[in-house]
Amino acid sequence: MTVVSRSARLLLVLAAAVPAFAPARAQDSVVVQLRTTYETQAASGFVVLPFGGAGGEAVRAIVQRDLQFSDRFQVREATGARAGEPVNLDLWSERGADWVLAGSVAPRAGGSSLTLTLYDAVYGQKKGEGTFPIPSPDARGFRMAAHAAADQVVRWATGEPGMAASRIAFVTQGRGSKEIYAVDSDGENLTRITSDGSIALSPAWSPDGGRIAYTSFRADAPLLYERDLSTGTDRLLSDRAGINITPSYAPDGRTVAFATTVAGNTEIATIGGAGGLQQHTRGRGYDNLSPTWSPDGRRFAFVSDRLGEPQIYVMALGGEPRLVSDYTYGRRAYSTSPDWSPVGPVIAYHTRVNGVMQIVAVSADGGRPRVLTDRSTNEDPSWAPDGRHLVFASPDREGGGLFVLDTVTGNVRKLVGGRGFGLPDWSGTLMRLGAGR
């Protein structure tokens, strides 16, 4: 049995407490002519030379894989290279490398210092260099520090943010319970967050990565909590009668939007800001849920079934909702689980295409949706901090699990394998290294 979707299908879990959206019929919800389109240009060649110093190769392995997972480069083997020898850019350029990364590790109190130099092999010049603190390999922050260094290399080479120094929270289904876990962007460092022995849903990262808001039934009702990840303690955010689900932090890190019961309807409200609880939608026999904030905090996208089946809307604070998902009058439609890109006005969500749930993206300002997946069932997308990659859940792709999609090239890799995983939420960047230029 798969984990329910983040929005409309999530309400099926709450059917005993509140009215749920009706299950969608096996009909198309977007025009079938829509097709996936991706860039086909070749990625630039990248060579990561052996890192000198004790423990250098362990750091190098993490950095090299992060660069491969960035989907911006074709990472090539540094055949014949030795740590510490002079960098021959002409040689590596002849072997197809556009970028060459050299590194070394030196001991320091509490760990080591990683020195990196990125060369542009095409123009024969340095592109970036810096020295970064790395904890000891047995320390909790070792891998995240290496991820952050890899993100800095991506920025040197492309001028764009990386996504390696981040984590994905998600729900996994056990026997009679659902618990929240988190994993690094490369699929390592799996960590259990909740142990309620109940149903936990809708994990959402705070902007600083130090807290997760989520819904739990451990008090026999769907209440909203905030978990402090440094202490493991919870704070009750909302215990309103009815439901309290699908939280989303505003960019200010204090305000949380969520769906809650108001006068028999499910409405979008916020807490934590000035004035306490504030209601933002006004349903008339229909439900609104799954808010997701724009990067500037002035708008949010959400799901509403005001047209009969769930669709995606965008609304400015104090404004009126505007439909952005694909909808034609008289045609059945089903679109849920929106997530707003952290770097621009793009909203990813899942919708039915030719009878199967697929991931699509649409401009928050309007326009035609772009279909991003076209095989297997794919649900609940969430953006990486680079605004380029998405994590999503699939019950039947490669045996099921969580997967990462590069929205530029169409590359897909498995993050966590197995059935019963869902509702992923990708954190922002959890560690930034300020050294280097």
Buried (B, 14 or more C-beta within 10 A) or exposed (E): EBBBBBBBBBBEBBEEBBBBBEEBEEEBBBEEEBEBEEEEEEBBBBBBBBBBBEBBBBBBEBBBBBBBBBBBBBBBEBEEBEBEEEBEBEBBBEBBBBBBBBBBBBEEEEBBBBBBBBBBBEEEEBBBBBBBBBBEEEEEBBBBBBBBBBBBBBBBBBEBBBBBBBBBBBBBBEEEBBBBBBBBBBBEBEEEBBEBEBBBBBBBBBBEBBBBBBBBBBEEBBBBBBBEBEEEEBEEBBEBEBBBBBBBBBBEEBBBBBBBBBEEBBBBBBBBBEEEEBEBBEBEEBBBBBBBBBBEEEBBBBBBBBBEBBBBBBBEBEEEBBBBBBBEEEEBBBBBBBBBBBBEBBBBBBBBBEEBBBBBBBBBEEEEBBBBBBEBBBBBBBBBBBBBBBBBBBBBBEEBBBBBBBBBBBBBBBBBBEBBBBBBBBBBBBBEBEBBE
